[in-house]
Amino acid sequence: MPLSIKEKKDKILLRPKREKKRKIDDFFGLKVERTGRPEWATPKEIKSIWG
C-alpha cells in the first residue's frame, strides 16, 4: 500500500495514499453526451411495455 508522507508542526504524518474515486464511465470507456431534450414515453408506449 503506497504511503503519503507529510510534515506538520515538526512531526511526520504517514497516511495511506488514496486513489481518486473512479466513475463507471472509466471502466467502460464511454463518454455520455446529451443529444437533446429528454422525451417522455407516451401512455400508449407505456401500456405496450406492461400490457
Rosetta blueprint (number, residue, H / E / L):
1 M L
2 P L
3 L E
4 S E
5 I E
6 K E
7 E E
8 K E
9 K L
10 D L
11 K E
12 I E
13 L E
14 L E
15 R E
16 P E
17 K L
18 R L
19 E L
20 K L
21 K L
22 R L
23 K L
24 I H
25 D H
26 D H
27 F H
28 F H
29 G L
30 L L
31 K L
32 V L
33 E L
34 R L
35 T L
36 G L
37 R L
38 P L
39 E L
40 W L
41 A L
42 T L
43 P H
44 K H
45 E H
46 I H
47 K H
48 S H
49 I H
50 W H
51 G L
